Amino acid sequence: MAALRRISGALNAAVEKLLMAIGAAICVILFAQVLFRYAGDSLGWSEEVSRHLLVAITFLGGTVAYKRASFIGLQGIGHFLGPAFQRSVVLALQLLTLACFALIAWFGAAYTIKAAEHTSASLQIPMSIPYSVIPISAIVFIVHVLADMAAAREKRPR
């Protein structure tokens, strides 16, 4: 169980560093695009790369937000019905979340494989490269959810 939490933490740290690099890359690319357009030329690939990187930030940023518990939380009726009921509601929600991300990983992987036949407009790379962020981020989500489930199990009074 502790190994799963360490893996989740290491994955989160790596994704945070990757997000910083992607954000910096978007800034540099868009700044270069503005300079080139001002000079009378244009970087034909810059908009496509920026768009793909922005999508990657969205999916990978969601994993960091989940890990940091930055999503909007609600204290519903389970809060008033006691800790045992609240733990069961949390477990049910974690299982549903796990199932959702497993489906996203499965269908995202299938879609990524199908997209290998198509190429991007300006870069001429297989579209499976930018689409691969979908199953990758879903797998990172799954690791985080499993780590949360393990942590909740260890905290539970016996």
N, C-alpha and C positions, 0 to 999 in steps of 0.2 A: 504494500500500500504506500509506503514512504517512497519507494522507487517511482511509482506512478506520479506522485506529487512532484518529485524532483524532475521527472521528464516534462511534466506540464510547465513547471517554472522555467526550465531551460528552453523549451519551445517558445514560451511567451517572451523571454529575453531576446531570443533570436529574431522573432517576428517584430518586436519593438525596434530593434536595430535595422531590420530590413525596411520597416515603414519609414524610418528617418532617412535612409538612403533613397528610397523611392520618392519621398517628398522633396528631398534636395534635387534629385534628378528632374522631377517635373518643373521645379523652379528654374533650373539652369536651362532646360530645353525651351520652356516658354519665353524666358528672357532672351535667349539666342534667336528665337523665332521673331520676336519684336525687333531686335537689332537688324536682322537680315531683311525683314520687310521694310524697315526704315531706309536701309541701304539700297533698296530697289530689287532685292532678290527674295526668295522664299525657300524655306526648308519644307519640302513636300511631305516629309515623314513625321514632322514634329507633332502635328495634331493627332495622328494615329497613335503614336507612341504615348503621348500624354493621356489620351483616352484610355488606353489599355492599362497604364500605370494607375490611373485614377480608379478604375474598376478593381485593380489589385488592392489598392489602399482600402477600398470599401469593404471587401471581403475579409482581408487580413486584419483590418482595424476592428472589425466586429469580434474577432477572436480575442484581441487585447481588451476590448471593452467588457467582454464576458468574464475574462480572467480577473479583471479589476473590479468586477461587480458594478460597472458603471451604467448598466441599463436601468431604466425606470423600474422601481420595485413597488409592489403594493402589499400592504398589510391588510389582508382580507379577514374573512370570518374565522379563519384558522387561528389567528392571533388571539381571539377571545375564547376559543374552545380548548385551550391548553396545549402544552408542548408536545404531547404524544400525537394529537391530531395534526398539529402544525408540521411535525416531522413526517407524518404519512403524506400530507399534501405536498411537501417539498420533494419527497421521494417520487411521488407520482409525476410531478412536473419534471423532475430530472429524467425519469424514464421516457416521458413523452418527448423531451428535448433530445435525448439520445436517439430515439427512433427517427425524429425529424432529420437530424444531421446525418444519420446513417442513410436515409433515403436521398438526401442531397448529395452525399458522397457517391452513392451508387449511380444515380442518374447523371450527376456531374461527370463522373468518369466515363460513362457511356457516351455522353454528349461530346466530351473531349476527344474520345477516340473517333467518333464520326466526323468531327471538325478537322481532323488531320488531312482530309481530302481537299479542303478549301484553303486558299491562301489569302493573306491580308492585301489590301489594295495597294499601299505604297511600299511596304517592306518586303512583300512577297514571302512571308514566313508562314508556316502552317498555322491555321487558326487554333489548333490544339494547344499551342504555346500560351497565348493569353487566356484561353478557356480553362487551362489546367489549374488556375487559382481556385476554381469552384470546388473540385474534390479535395484539393490540398487544404483549403481553409476548413472544409467540413471535417476532415480528419483531425485537424488541430482542435476544433470545437469538441469533437468526441473525446479526445484525450483530456481536455479541461473538464468536461462533464464527468468523466469517470474519476478524475482526481477529486472533484467536489463530492462525488458520491462516497469515495473512500474516506475522505476527511470527515464527512457527516457520520459515517458508520463508526469511525474511531471515537468521535465525540459523544456518541449516544450512550446514555447511562444504561447499565446492564442490570 
